[in-house]
């Protein structure tokens, strides 16, 4: 009998792929870590899906902070407008 796939692992992977303006990345991390705990407790399958969702979530969060850094660098280097 095949083991069922954890639904949180699937949700983590989907949200990691979609990003949804970086909110999806944070949810991918949350669902991925919860899914890994559930998989260990229940013996379900989907560990690879959860791990992939976690990796994509961290990539999304890293991209967000990188974009934020560049916005501040550009804003700090922009000349002040004078009238």
Buried (B, 14 or more C-beta within 10 A) or exposed (E): EEEEBBEBBBBBBBBBBBBBEBEBBBBBBBBBBBBBEBBEEEEBBBBEBBBBBBBBBBBBBEEBEEEEEEEEEEEEEEEEEEE
